[in-house]
Amino acid sequence: MIGIVLVSHGILAEGLKNAAEMIIGPQERLIAIGMPPQADLATLRHEIEAALLQVGDQGGALILVDILGGSPANIGLHLAKSDTEVICGTNLPMLLEMLTQRENSTLQELASLAVQTAREGVIRLSGQPADEDE
């Protein structure tokens, strides 16, 4: 099973983990790391490295980060290797799809699916026709 490490500014990563587990139940090999204000980047890097060692021993790991160009993404990029993928722009639909598909997917398949799911999960509801039955 592919491990997943969520990394974000503030408490977003923990919130995403909590929401996902509320919907699909407790998850193994899923770690959330939040970067506090004035974080020590060396400490954050060590936290991410330790998390990768915990979750990535069977099939690799995905590092899901909040935004491109932020410290979590930059550190993730430095830690990316053949058995670690880094995906920016994490959202709940993406995370749910990763958690439900990681048993039967390769790391590369799961990384591609993450990006596809994130794109498909952003929808402008107010631009959709209303359902006549409601």
Contact map, one row per residue, 1 for C-alpha under 8 A:
11100000000000000000000000000000000000000000000000000000011000000000000000000000000000000000000000000111000000000000000000000000000000
11110000000000000000000000001000000000000000000000000011011111000000000000000000000000000000000000000110011000000000000000000000000000
11111000000000000000000000001100000000000000000000010011111111000000000000000000000000000000000000000000000000000000000000000000000000
01111100000000000000000000001110000000000000000000000011000011110000000000000000000000000000000000000000000000000000000000000000000000
00111110000000000000000000000111100000000000000100110010000011110000000000000000000000000000000000000000000000000000000000000000000000
00011111000011001000000000000111100000000000000000000000000000111000000000000000000000000000000000000000000000000000000000000000000000
00001111100010000000000000000001111000000000000100000000000000111100000100000000000000000000000000000000000000000000000000000000000000
00000111111110000000000000000000111000000000000000000000000000001110000100000000000000000000000000000000000000000000000000000000000000
00000011111110000000000000000000011110000000000000000000000000000100000100000000000000000000000000000000000000000000000000000000000000
00000001111110000000000000000000011110000000000000000000000000000000000000000000000000000000000000000000000000000000000000000000000000
00000001111111100000000000000000111000000000000000000000000000000000000000000000000000000000000000000000000000000000000000000000000000
00000001111111110000000000000000010000000000000000000000000000000000000000000000000000000000000000000000000000000000000000000000000000
00000111111111111000000000000001110000000000000000000000000000000000000000000000000000000000000000000000000000000000000000000000000000
00000100001111111100000000000001110000000000000000000000000000000000000000000000000000000000000000000000000000000000000000000000000000
00000000001111111110000000000000000000000000000000000000000000000000000000000000000000000000000000000000000000000000000000000000000000
00000000000111111111000000000000000000000000000000000000000000000000000000000000000000000011001000000000000000000000000000000000000000
00000100000011111111100000000111000000000000000000000000000000000000000000000000000000000000000000000000000000000000000000000000000000
00000000000001111111110000000000000000000000000000000000000000000000000000000000000000000000000000000000000000000000000000000000000000
00000000000000111111111000000000000000000000000000000000000000000000000000000000000000000001000000000000000000000000000000000000000000
00000000000000011111111110000000000000000000000000000000000000000000000000000000000000000001001100000000000000000000000000000000000000
00000000000000001111111111100000000000000000000000000000000000000000000000000000000000000000000000000000000000000000000000000000000000
00000000000000000111111111000000000000000000000000000000000000000000000000000000000000000000000000000000000000000000000000000000000000
00000000000000000011111110000000000000000000000000000000000000000000000000000000000000000000000000000000000000000000000000000000000000
00000000000000000001111111000000000000000000000000000000000000000000000000000000000000000000000100000000000000000000000000000000000000
00000000000000000001111111100000000000000000000000000000000000000000000000000000000000000000000000000000000000000000000000000000000000
00000000000000000000110111110000000000000000000000000000000000000000000000000000000000000000000000000000000000000000000000000000000000
00000000000000000000100011111100000000000000000000000000000000000000000000000000000000000000000000100000000000000000000000000000000000
00000000000000000000000001111100000000000000000000000000000000000000000000000000000000000000000000000000000000000000000000000000000000
01110000000000000000000000111110000000000000000000000111000000000000000000000000000000000000000000000000000000000000000000000000000000
00111100000000001000000000111111000000000000000000000010000000000000000000000000000000000000000000000000000000000000000000000000000000
00011100000000001000000000001111100000000000000000100010000000000000000000000000000000000000000000000000000000000000000000000000000000
00001110000011001000000000000111110000000000000000000000000000000000000000000000000000000000000000000000000000000000000000000000000000
00001111001011000000000000000011111000000000001100000000000000000000000000000000000000000000000000000000000000000000000000000000000000
00000011111111000000000000000001111100000000000000000000000000000000000000000000000000000000000000000000000000000000000000000000000000
00000011111000000000000000000000111110100001000000000000000000000000000100000000000000000000000000000000000000000000000000000000000000
00000000110000000000000000000000011111100000000000000000000000000000000000000000000000000000000000000000000000000000000000000000000000
00000000110000000000000000000000001111100000000000000000000000000000000000000000000000000000000000000000000000000000000000000000000000
00000000000000000000000000000000000111110000000000000000000000000000000000000000000000000000000000000000000000000000000000000000000000
00000000000000000000000000000000001111111011000000000000000000000000000000000000000000000000000000000000000000000000000000000000000000
00000000000000000000000000000000000001111111000000000000000000000000000000000000000000000000000000000000000000000000000000000000000000
00000000000000000000000000000000000000111111100000000000000000000000001000000000000000000000000000000000000000000000000000000000000000
00000000000000000000000000000000000000011111110000000000000000000000000000000000000000000000000000000000000000000000000000000000000000
00000000000000000000000000000000000000111111111000000000000000000000000000000000000000000000000000000000000000000000000000000000000000
00000000000000000000000000000000001000111111111100000000000000000000000000000000000000000000000000000000000000000000000000000000000000
00000000000000000000000000000000000000001111111110000000000000000000000000100000000000000000000000000000000000000000000000000000000000
00000000000000000000000000000000000000000111111111000000000000000000000000000000000000000000000000000000000000000000000000000000000000
00000000000000000000000000000000100000000011111111100000000000000000000000000000000000000000000000000000000000000000000000000000000000
00001010000000000000000000000000100000000001111111110000000000000000000000010000000000000000000000000000000000000000000000000000000000
00000000000000000000000000000000000000000000111111111000000000000000000000000010000000000000000000000000000000000000000000000000000000
00000000000000000000000000000000000000000000011111111100000000000000000000000000000000000000000000000000000000000000000000000000000000
00001000000000000000000000000010000000000000001111111110000000000000000000000000000000000000000000000000000000000000000000000000000000
00101000000000000000000000000000000000000000000111111111000010000000000000000000000000000000000000000000000000000000000000000000000000
00000000000000000000000000000000000000000000000011111111100000000000000000000000000000000000000000000000000000000000000000000000000000
00000000000000000000000000001000000000000000000001111111100000000000000000000000000000000000000000000000000000000000000000000000000000
01111000000000000000000000001110000000000000000000111111110110000000000000000000000000000000000000000000000000000000000000000000000000
01110000000000000000000000001000000000000000000000011111111110000000000000000000001100000000000000000000000000000000000000000000000000
00100000000000000000000000000000000000000000000000001111111100000000000000000000000000000000000000000000000000000000000000000000000000
11100000000000000000000000000000000000000000000000000011111100000000000000000000000000000000000000000000000000000000000000000000000000
11100000000000000000000000000000000000000000000000000001111110000000000000000000001000000000000000000000011000000000000000000000000000
01100000000000000000000000000000000000000000000000000011111111000000000000000000001100000000000000000000001000000000000000000000000000
01111000000000000000000000000000000000000000000000010011001111100000000000000000001110000000000000000000001000000000000000000000000000
01111000000000000000000000000000000000000000000000000000000111110000000000000000000111100000000000000000001000100000000000000000000000
00011110000000000000000000000000000000000000000000000000000011111000000000010000000111100000000000000000000000000000000000000000000000
00011110000000000000000000000000000000000000000000000000000001111100000000000000000001111100000000000000000000000000000000000000000000
00000111000000000000000000000000000000000000000000000000000000111111000110010000000001111100000000000000000000000000000000000000000000
00000011100000000000000000000000000000000000000000000000000000011111000110000000000000011110000000000000000000000000000000000000000000
00000001000000000000000000000000000000000000000000000000000000001111110110000000000000011100000000000000000000000000000000000000000000
00000000000000000000000000000000000000000000000000000000000000001111110011000000000000011000000000000000000000000000000000000000000000
00000000000000000000000000000000000000000000000000000000000000000011111011000000000000000000000000000000000000000000000000000000000000
00000000000000000000000000000000000000000000000000000000000000000011111111000000000000000000000000000000000000000000000000000000000000
00000000000000000000000000000000000000001000000000000000000000000000111111100000000000000000000000000000000000000000000000000000000000
00000011100000000000000000000000001000000000000000000000000000001110011111110000000000000000000000000000000000000000000000000000000000
00000000000000000000000000000000000000000000000000000000000000001111111111111000000001010000000000000000000000000000000000000000000000
00000000000000000000000000000000000000000000000000000000000000000001111111111100000000000000000000000000000000000000000000000000000000
00000000000000000000000000000000000000000000100000000000000000000000001111111110000000000000000000000000000000000000000000000000000000
00000000000000000000000000000000000000000000000100000000000000101000000111111111000001000000000000000000000000000000000000000000000000
00000000000000000000000000000000000000000000000000000000000000000000000011111111000001000000000000000000000000000000000000000000000000
00000000000000000000000000000000000000000000000000000000000000000000000001111111000000000000000000000000000000000000000000000000000000
00000000000000000000000000000000000000000000000010000000000000000000000000111111100100000000000000000000000000000000000000000000000000
00000000000000000000000000000000000000000000000000000000000000000000000000011111111111000000000000000000000000000000000000000000000000
00000000000000000000000000000000000000000000000000000000000000000000000000000011111110000000000000000000000000000000000000000000000000
00000000000000000000000000000000000000000000000000000000000000000000000000000001111110000000000000000000000000000000000000000000000000
00000000000000000000000000000000000000000000000000000001001110000000000000000001111110000000000000000000001000000000000000000000000000
00000000000000000000000000000000000000000000000000000001000111100000000000000011111111000000000000000000001000000000000000000000000000
00000000000000000000000000000000000000000000000000000000000011100000000000000001111111100000000000000000001100100000000000000000000000
00000000000000000000000000000000000000000000000000000000000001111000000010011001000111110000000000000000000000100000000000000000000000
00000000000000000000000000000000000000000000000000000000000001111000000000000000000011111100000000000000000000100110000000000000000000
00000000000000000000000000000000000000000000000000000000000000011111000010000000000001111100000000000000000000000000000000000000000000
00000000000000000000000000000000000000000000000000000000000000011111000000000000000000111110000000000000000000000000010000000000000000
00000000000000000000000000000000000000000000000000000000000000011110000000000000000000111111011000000000000000000000010000000000000000
00000000000000010000000000000000000000000000000000000000000000000100000000000000000000001111111000000000000000000000010000000000000000
00000000000000010011000000000000000000000000000000000000000000000000000000000000000000000111111100000000000000000000000000000000000000
00000000000000000000000000000000000000000000000000000000000000000000000000000000000000000011111110000000000000000000110010000000000000
00000000000000000000000000000000000000000000000000000000000000000000000000000000000000000111111111000000000000000110110010000000000000
00000000000000010001000000000000000000000000000000000000000000000000000000000000000000000111111111100000000000000100000000000000000000
00000000000000000001000100000000000000000000000000000000000000000000000000000000000000000001111111110000000000000000000000000000000000
00000000000000000000000000000000000000000000000000000000000000000000000000000000000000000000111111111000000000001100100000000000000000
00000000000000000000000000000000000000000000000000000000000000000000000000000000000000000000011111111100000001001100000000000000000000
00000000000000000000000000100000000000000000000000000000000000000000000000000000000000000000001111111100000000000000000000000000000000
00000000000000000000000000000000000000000000000000000000000000000000000000000000000000000000000111111110000000000000000000000000000000
00000000000000000000000000000000000000000000000000000000000000000000000000000000000000000000000011111111100001000000000000000000000000
11000000000000000000000000000000000000000000000000000000000000000000000000000000000000000000000001111111110001000000000000000000000000
11000000000000000000000000000000000000000000000000000000000000000000000000000000000000000000000000011111100000000000000000000000000000
10000000000000000000000000000000000000000000000000000000000000000000000000000000000000000000000000001111110000000000000000000000000000
00000000000000000000000000000000000000000000000000000000000000000000000000000000000000000000000000001111111111000000000000000000000000
01000000000000000000000000000000000000000000000000000000001000000000000000000000000000000000000000000101111111000000000000000000000000
01000000000000000000000000000000000000000000000000000000001111000000000000000000001110000000000000000000111111100000000000000000000000
00000000000000000000000000000000000000000000000000000000000000000000000000000000000010000000000000000000111111110000000000000000000000
00000000000000000000000000000000000000000000000000000000000000000000000000000000000000000000000000000000111111111000000000000000000000
00000000000000000000000000000000000000000000000000000000000000000000000000000000000000000000000001001100111111111100000000000000000000
00000000000000000000000000000000000000000000000000000000000001000000000000000000000011100000000000000000001111111110000000000000000000
00000000000000000000000000000000000000000000000000000000000000000000000000000000000000000000000000000000000111111111000000000000000000
00000000000000000000000000000000000000000000000000000000000000000000000000000000000000000000000011000000000011111111100000000000000000
00000000000000000000000000000000000000000000000000000000000000000000000000000000000000100000011011000000000001111111110000000000000000
00000000000000000000000000000000000000000000000000000000000000000000000000000000000000100000010000000000000000111111111000000000000000
00000000000000000000000000000000000000000000000000000000000000000000000000000000000000000000000000000000000000011111111100000000000000
00000000000000000000000000000000000000000000000000000000000000000000000000000000000000000000110010000000000000001111111110000000000000
00000000000000000000000000000000000000000000000000000000000000000000000000000000000000001110110000000000000000000111111111000000000000
00000000000000000000000000000000000000000000000000000000000000000000000000000000000000000000000000000000000000000011111111000000000000
00000000000000000000000000000000000000000000000000000000000000000000000000000000000000000000000000000000000000000001111111100000000000
00000000000000000000000000000000000000000000000000000000000000000000000000000000000000000000110000000000000000000000111111100000000000
00000000000000000000000000000000000000000000000000000000000000000000000000000000000000000000000000000000000000000000011111110000000000
00000000000000000000000000000000000000000000000000000000000000000000000000000000000000000000000000000000000000000000000111111000000000
00000000000000000000000000000000000000000000000000000000000000000000000000000000000000000000000000000000000000000000000001111111000000
00000000000000000000000000000000000000000000000000000000000000000000000000000000000000000000000000000000000000000000000000111111000000
00000000000000000000000000000000000000000000000000000000000000000000000000000000000000000000000000000000000000000000000000011111100000
00000000000000000000000000000000000000000000000000000000000000000000000000000000000000000000000000000000000000000000000000011111100000
00000000000000000000000000000000000000000000000000000000000000000000000000000000000000000000000000000000000000000000000000011111110000
00000000000000000000000000000000000000000000000000000000000000000000000000000000000000000000000000000000000000000000000000000111111000
00000000000000000000000000000000000000000000000000000000000000000000000000000000000000000000000000000000000000000000000000000001111100
00000000000000000000000000000000000000000000000000000000000000000000000000000000000000000000000000000000000000000000000000000000111111
00000000000000000000000000000000000000000000000000000000000000000000000000000000000000000000000000000000000000000000000000000000011111
00000000000000000000000000000000000000000000000000000000000000000000000000000000000000000000000000000000000000000000000000000000001111
00000000000000000000000000000000000000000000000000000000000000000000000000000000000000000000000000000000000000000000000000000000001111
